[in-house]
Amino acid sequence: MVQKAQNYMYRKYYSEFKYRYSSSKKRQEKRFERNRRRVFKKAGIDSISSTKEEKLLASRRSTFLLTESQYIVKPIMHLKYKKKFTYPLQGFYNFPIPHLKETSPAVPEVDMTSFFEANRNYIPPTPVLTHPIDVSKVPPDLIPYIPDYPVYYGDIHNHLSNKQKAQRKPLQVGSKKWKDHIRQIKFFKENQLAREQERLDRLDNAKLWNTSPHKVDQRLSHERLLNKLQDRYDDYRKIKSQVSTIDNFNNECKKLSSLIEDAHLDLALTQRLSGDTSDDTKAFEQRPCKRVANVNHNLDLLQSSHTKKRIRALNTSDDGIVLTPVITE
């Protein structure tokens, strides 16, 4: 949920201030002191008489690290949420967005024996409409989204208390504000269904690729890049088979060389980082029936784990017929 002045998706975290000198150590020190004086002058404070809190506040405003224990969190200005007060979907943006984890409410444990005994003769009441609705004034696409309670202006999620509802008047059925209210309810319901469908699609893709839902995006991106690279090489082979002269062949290949280099670069950027183990590798390493490495049951190898047994070369007869290997102790 996007709140006021909090519509930035990502933030940069600046920390771990360290001195890393290169061959031009004196130039680096002068550059650091010059930037420090510029920050203090911009804030209108004196570097000698000002306190440490004033210096840290000025450096935080200018995103400038002064000490090792200091850290600065700065939002990325050009990556923002477009739609406010709604759950973000990947279809609204042309770049990856962070996925919010939904916490399911805790279900209280119920003693089923006492529950059935207490509700053995229970008869559910017949639902009664709290307010009449004239469906003839409502558009057909809004009828399935009409709630069974009176709607109030600005109360999309029905969070008003009984005291607040008593001080207001419900919207008239069929009016313009009432229709806008029902359209907003329809928008939230459709977003909820789309979010659930996106979650189910991620689970299906994870089962198809035999991985977890949070790793399936990496698999799909690798698949798209590999297909892109394969298409470029297919175009290269077609041009090589169709073009007759060497000059025309070289001209056509120069056009595809940049595309092939870009595909290789995109593929290299998506390689696994060191230390990032895939889910398949983790499951492979945690097999309960995995064979120990020091046990060798293959007698065809020349170096066997048995110290007394050695494999002789293939036994051949005088006629050149190859017989089975013989094991001697």
C-alpha positions as CSV (number, residue, x, y, z in Angstrom):
1,M,0.0,0.0,0.0
2,V,1.5,3.3,-1.1
3,Q,1.3,6.1,1.5
4,K,1.9,9.8,1.2
5,A,5.5,10.7,0.3
6,Q,6.4,7.0,0.2
7,N,5.8,6.1,-3.4
8,Y,9.5,5.2,-4.2
9,M,10.1,1.6,-5.0
10,Y,13.8,1.3,-4.2
11,R,16.3,3.1,-1.9
12,K,20.1,3.2,-2.0
13,Y,21.9,2.4,1.2
14,Y,25.2,4.1,1.7
15,S,27.5,2.8,4.4
16,E,30.9,1.3,5.2
17,F,32.9,4.4,4.8
18,K,36.6,3.5,4.2
19,Y,39.7,5.1,2.9
20,R,40.9,3.4,-0.3
21,Y,43.9,5.2,-1.7
22,S,45.1,4.7,-5.2
23,S,48.4,5.9,-6.8
24,S,47.2,9.6,-6.4
25,K,46.7,9.6,-2.6
26,K,47.3,13.3,-2.2
27,R,44.8,14.2,-4.9
28,Q,42.2,12.0,-3.2
29,E,42.7,13.7,0.1
30,K,42.5,17.1,-1.4
31,R,39.3,16.1,-3.3
32,F,37.7,14.7,-0.1
33,E,38.5,17.9,1.9
34,R,37.2,20.1,-0.9
35,N,33.9,18.2,-1.0
36,R,33.6,18.3,2.8
37,R,34.1,22.1,2.8
38,R,31.6,22.4,0.0
39,V,29.0,20.5,2.0
40,F,29.5,22.6,5.1
41,K,29.4,25.8,3.1
42,K,26.2,24.8,1.4
43,A,24.6,24.1,4.8
44,G,25.9,27.5,6.2
45,I,27.9,26.1,9.1
46,D,31.4,26.4,10.2
47,S,33.6,23.3,10.3
48,I,35.4,24.4,13.4
49,S,32.7,25.8,15.7
50,S,29.8,23.5,14.6
51,T,28.8,20.4,16.5
52,K,29.0,16.8,15.4
53,E,25.2,16.6,15.0
54,E,25.1,19.6,12.7
55,K,27.9,18.1,10.5
56,L,26.1,14.8,10.3
57,L,22.9,16.4,9.4
58,A,24.5,18.5,6.6
59,S,26.3,15.5,5.2
60,R,23.1,13.5,5.2
61,R,21.3,16.2,3.3
62,S,24.1,16.2,0.6
63,T,24.5,12.4,0.7
64,F,28.1,12.6,1.8
65,L,29.7,10.1,4.2
66,L,32.0,11.5,6.9
67,T,32.5,8.7,9.4
68,E,32.6,4.9,9.3
69,S,29.5,4.5,11.5
70,Q,27.4,6.8,9.4
71,Y,24.8,5.4,6.9
72,I,22.5,7.2,4.5
73,V,19.3,5.9,2.9
74,K,18.4,7.8,-0.3
75,P,15.4,6.9,-2.5
76,I,15.8,6.3,-6.2
77,M,13.8,9.2,-7.7
78,H,12.9,7.8,-11.1
79,L,11.4,4.5,-10.0
80,K,8.0,5.2,-8.4
81,Y,4.6,3.6,-8.1
82,K,2.2,4.8,-10.7
83,K,-1.1,3.8,-9.1
84,K,-1.6,4.9,-5.5
85,F,-3.5,3.1,-2.8
86,T,-3.7,-0.2,-4.7
87,Y,-1.6,-3.4,-4.9
88,P,1.2,-3.0,-7.5
89,L,1.1,-5.5,-10.4
90,Q,4.0,-6.3,-12.8
91,G,1.8,-5.6,-15.8
92,F,1.7,-1.9,-14.9
93,Y,5.5,-1.4,-15.2
94,N,8.2,-2.3,-17.8
95,F,10.8,-3.1,-15.2
96,P,10.9,-5.6,-12.2
97,I,9.1,-4.5,-9.1
98,P,9.5,-5.8,-5.6
99,H,7.1,-8.5,-4.6
100,L,5.3,-7.9,-1.3
101,K,4.9,-10.9,1.0
102,E,1.3,-11.4,2.2
103,T,1.0,-12.7,5.7
104,S,-1.9,-15.1,6.2
105,P,-3.9,-14.6,9.4
106,A,-3.5,-17.2,12.1
107,V,-6.3,-19.6,12.3
108,P,-7.4,-20.4,15.9
109,E,-7.7,-24.0,16.8
110,V,-11.2,-25.2,17.6
111,D,-12.2,-28.3,19.5
112,M,-14.4,-30.1,16.9
113,T,-16.2,-32.3,19.4
114,S,-17.5,-29.4,21.5
115,F,-18.2,-27.4,18.3
116,F,-20.5,-30.1,16.8
117,E,-22.2,-30.8,20.1
118,A,-23.0,-27.1,20.6
119,N,-24.3,-26.6,17.0
120,R,-26.1,-29.9,16.5
121,N,-29.6,-28.3,16.4
122,Y,-28.4,-25.0,14.9
123,I,-30.6,-23.6,12.0
124,P,-29.0,-20.8,10.0
125,P,-31.1,-17.7,9.7
126,T,-32.5,-16.7,6.4
127,P,-30.6,-13.8,4.9
128,V,-32.6,-10.6,4.8
129,L,-31.7,-7.6,2.6
130,T,-30.9,-4.6,4.8
131,H,-31.8,-2.1,2.1
132,P,-33.8,-2.4,-1.2
133,I,-31.9,-2.1,-4.5
134,D,-33.5,-1.2,-7.8
135,V,-31.4,-3.2,-10.3
136,S,-33.0,-1.4,-13.2
137,K,-30.9,1.7,-12.5
138,V,-27.6,-0.2,-12.2
139,P,-25.4,-1.1,-15.2
140,P,-25.2,-4.8,-15.8
141,D,-21.4,-5.0,-15.3
142,L,-21.8,-3.6,-11.7
143,I,-24.5,-5.9,-10.5
144,P,-22.2,-8.7,-9.3
145,Y,-20.2,-6.3,-7.2
146,I,-23.0,-4.7,-5.3
147,P,-22.4,-5.3,-1.5
148,D,-25.1,-6.4,0.9
149,Y,-24.7,-3.3,3.1
150,P,-25.3,0.4,2.5
151,V,-22.3,2.2,1.0
152,Y,-21.0,5.6,2.2
153,Y,-18.9,8.1,0.5
154,G,-15.2,7.5,0.9
155,D,-15.6,4.1,2.7
156,I,-14.4,1.7,0.0
157,H,-13.3,-1.1,2.4
158,N,-16.3,-0.7,4.8
159,H,-14.1,0.4,7.7
160,L,-16.5,3.0,9.3
161,S,-17.8,2.4,12.8
162,N,-21.5,2.3,13.7
163,K,-21.2,5.8,15.2
164,Q,-19.6,7.2,12.0
165,K,-22.3,5.6,9.9
166,A,-25.0,7.1,12.1
167,Q,-23.6,10.6,11.4
168,R,-23.6,10.1,7.6
169,K,-26.2,9.3,5.0
170,P,-25.7,6.3,2.7
171,L,-25.3,7.0,-1.0
172,Q,-28.5,6.7,-3.1
173,V,-28.7,3.7,-5.3
174,G,-28.2,4.5,-8.9
175,S,-26.6,7.9,-8.3
176,K,-23.3,9.0,-9.9
177,K,-21.4,8.8,-6.7
178,W,-22.9,5.4,-5.9
179,K,-21.9,4.1,-9.3
180,D,-18.3,5.4,-8.9
181,H,-18.2,3.7,-5.5
182,I,-19.2,0.4,-7.0
183,R,-16.7,0.8,-9.8
184,Q,-13.9,1.3,-7.3
185,I,-15.1,-1.9,-5.5
186,K,-15.0,-3.7,-8.9
187,F,-11.5,-2.4,-9.6
188,F,-10.2,-3.7,-6.2
189,K,-11.9,-7.1,-6.8
190,E,-10.4,-7.4,-10.3
191,N,-7.0,-6.5,-8.9
192,Q,-7.3,-9.2,-6.3
193,L,-8.3,-11.8,-8.8
194,A,-5.4,-10.7,-11.1
195,R,-2.9,-10.9,-8.2
196,E,-4.2,-14.4,-7.3
197,Q,-3.9,-15.5,-11.0
198,E,-0.4,-14.1,-11.1
199,R,0.5,-16.2,-8.0
200,L,-1.0,-19.3,-9.6
201,D,0.9,-18.7,-12.8
202,R,4.2,-18.4,-10.9
203,L,3.4,-21.7,-9.1
204,D,2.7,-23.4,-12.4
205,N,5.9,-22.1,-14.0
206,A,7.8,-23.2,-10.9
207,K,6.4,-26.7,-11.2
208,L,7.2,-26.7,-14.9
209,W,10.8,-25.7,-14.4
210,N,11.2,-27.8,-11.2
211,T,12.2,-24.9,-9.0
212,S,10.7,-22.6,-6.3
213,P,8.5,-19.6,-7.1
214,H,11.1,-17.0,-6.2
215,K,13.6,-18.6,-8.6
216,V,11.4,-19.1,-11.6
217,D,11.8,-15.5,-12.9
218,Q,15.6,-16.1,-13.2
219,R,14.9,-19.3,-15.2
220,L,12.5,-17.5,-17.5
221,S,14.9,-14.6,-18.1
222,H,17.7,-17.0,-19.0
223,E,15.3,-18.8,-21.4
224,R,14.4,-15.6,-23.2
225,L,18.1,-14.6,-23.5
226,L,19.1,-18.0,-24.8
227,N,16.3,-17.9,-27.4
228,K,17.3,-14.4,-28.4
229,L,21.0,-15.5,-28.8
230,Q,19.9,-18.6,-30.8
231,D,17.8,-16.5,-33.1
232,R,20.7,-14.3,-33.9
233,Y,22.9,-17.3,-34.8
234,D,20.1,-18.7,-37.0
235,D,20.0,-15.4,-38.9
236,Y,23.7,-15.6,-39.3
237,R,23.5,-19.1,-40.8
238,K,20.7,-18.0,-43.1
239,I,22.7,-15.1,-44.4
240,K,25.7,-17.3,-44.8
241,S,23.7,-19.8,-46.9
242,Q,21.9,-17.2,-49.0
243,V,24.6,-14.6,-49.8
244,S,26.8,-15.6,-52.7
245,T,29.6,-13.0,-52.7
246,I,32.1,-12.3,-49.9
247,D,31.5,-8.6,-49.8
248,N,27.7,-8.9,-49.3
249,F,28.3,-11.6,-46.7
250,N,30.7,-9.4,-44.7
251,N,28.2,-6.4,-44.9
252,E,25.4,-8.5,-43.6
253,C,27.5,-10.1,-40.8
254,K,28.6,-6.7,-39.6
255,K,24.9,-5.9,-39.0
256,L,24.4,-9.0,-36.9
257,S,27.7,-8.8,-35.0
258,S,26.5,-6.0,-32.7
259,L,23.3,-7.9,-32.0
260,I,25.1,-11.0,-31.1
261,E,27.5,-9.1,-28.8
262,D,24.5,-7.5,-27.0
263,A,22.9,-10.9,-26.5
264,H,26.2,-12.3,-25.1
265,L,26.5,-9.3,-22.8
266,D,22.9,-9.7,-21.5
267,L,23.5,-13.4,-20.9
268,A,26.7,-12.7,-19.0
269,L,25.0,-10.2,-16.7
270,T,22.4,-12.8,-15.6
271,Q,24.9,-15.4,-14.6
272,R,24.7,-16.7,-11.0
273,L,26.8,-14.9,-8.5
274,S,29.3,-16.8,-6.4
275,G,27.6,-18.3,-3.4
276,D,24.1,-18.3,-5.0
277,T,23.2,-22.0,-5.1
278,S,20.1,-23.0,-7.1
279,D,17.3,-24.9,-5.5
280,D,17.9,-28.0,-7.7
281,T,21.5,-28.1,-6.4
282,K,20.4,-27.8,-2.8
283,A,17.9,-30.6,-3.2
284,F,20.6,-32.7,-5.0
285,E,23.0,-32.2,-2.1
286,Q,20.5,-33.1,0.5
287,R,19.5,-36.5,-0.9
288,P,19.0,-39.1,1.9
289,C,20.2,-42.0,-0.3
290,K,23.2,-40.3,-1.8
291,R,26.2,-42.6,-2.3
292,V,29.4,-41.8,-0.4
293,A,32.3,-40.7,-2.6
294,N,34.8,-43.1,-1.1
295,V,32.7,-46.2,-2.1
296,N,33.4,-47.4,-5.6
297,H,31.3,-50.2,-7.0
298,N,32.4,-49.8,-10.7
299,L,34.8,-52.6,-11.4
300,D,35.6,-51.3,-14.9
301,L,37.8,-48.6,-13.6
302,L,41.6,-49.2,-13.4
303,Q,41.8,-47.5,-10.0
304,S,39.5,-49.4,-7.7
305,S,38.9,-48.8,-4.0
306,H,39.8,-52.4,-3.2
307,T,43.5,-52.8,-2.4
308,K,43.7,-56.5,-3.2
309,K,41.6,-56.6,-6.4
310,R,43.0,-55.4,-9.7
311,I,41.4,-55.4,-13.1
312,R,43.3,-57.2,-15.8
313,A,43.2,-56.1,-19.4
314,L,40.5,-57.7,-21.7
315,N,41.1,-61.4,-22.1
316,T,41.3,-62.3,-25.8
317,S,41.4,-65.8,-27.3
318,D,43.6,-66.9,-30.1
319,D,40.8,-66.3,-32.6
320,G,40.5,-62.6,-31.6
321,I,37.3,-63.0,-29.6
322,V,37.0,-60.6,-26.7
323,L,36.1,-62.3,-23.4
324,T,34.9,-60.8,-20.1
325,P,37.4,-59.1,-17.8
326,V,39.0,-61.3,-15.2
327,I,39.5,-60.0,-11.6
328,T,42.4,-61.4,-9.7
329,E,43.3,-61.0,-6.0
